[in-house]
Amino acid sequence: MELKKINKSFGDDESRVHVLKDIDLAVGKGQFCVLLGPSGSGKSTLLNIIGGIDTADSGEIIVNGDSLTEMKDKALTNYRRQHLGYVFQMYNLIPNLTVRENIEVGAYLSDDPLDTDELLETLGLSEHQRKLPNQLSGGQQQRTSIGRAIVKNPDILLCDEPTGALDYNTSKEILTLIESINQKYGNTVVMVTHNNAIQEMADLVVRLRDGSVRDQIINANKKKAIELEW
């Protein structure tokens, strides 16, 4: 995935705010990339543009050789459906569907989904698969959300503060799960966070401030998620 000179502004005239400024970024297949920065640095806006949820004012995004900039609405919808999985801070589960059914919603969107039973086992949710979301802990709900995203077998897994609503120990469990999914299935992971400790488990760390890339770091000695402390 390659981003070239991405710019994004919101508002008009005097109230116009330049949120992203000439962002250049390349993420290799299977890499774990962390977008790190304080609130207002532009990291979630950048993730939404990568995910085709929002559009850039200028610049180009190339994924697997295809330019998102040139895609019409139908092609962009297909890109999101076939190539992307989303994990958000809030779980956004369908309340009247079981764990298995919530995950299967993602499988219906894919031409080549992962095996649901195997994924439930990987997620540690096999014994909870018949439960509804309101019968689950926060960590179990986020595991279900991850399952719904990953069952599509997407090329890219986008995670927007996936541990933001969780306690310390549950956060480490979720990070360990995302780490194992990255290793097992080879998905490229792009994660937005303001937690400095998470950068230690990434292959690539992109530091954002005031809408600009301030630093890009290749992590030659990354830690396992279980080893992180904050």
RADAZI-V553393 format. One record per run of one state. SS is the DSSP state (helix for helix, strand for strand, loop for the rest). FROM is the first residue (numbers start at 1). TO is the last residue. If there is no record, write none. Layout:
{{SS,FROM,TO} {SS,FROM,TO}}
//
This chain:
{{loop,1,1} {strand,2,10} {loop,11,12} {helix,13,15} {loop,16,16} {strand,17,26} {loop,27,31} {strand,32,36} {loop,37,42} {helix,43,50} {loop,51,57} {strand,58,63} {loop,64,65} {strand,66,67} {helix,68,70} {loop,71,72} {helix,73,83} {strand,84,87} {loop,88,97} {strand,98,98} {helix,99,108} {loop,109,115} {helix,116,123} {loop,124,125} {helix,126,128} {loop,129,131} {strand,132,132} {helix,133,135} {loop,136,137} {helix,138,150} {loop,151,155} {strand,156,160} {loop,161,167} {helix,168,185} {loop,186,187} {strand,188,193} {loop,194,195} {helix,196,201} {loop,202,203} {strand,204,209} {loop,210,211} {strand,212,218} {loop,219,224} {helix,225,227} {loop,228,230}}
//
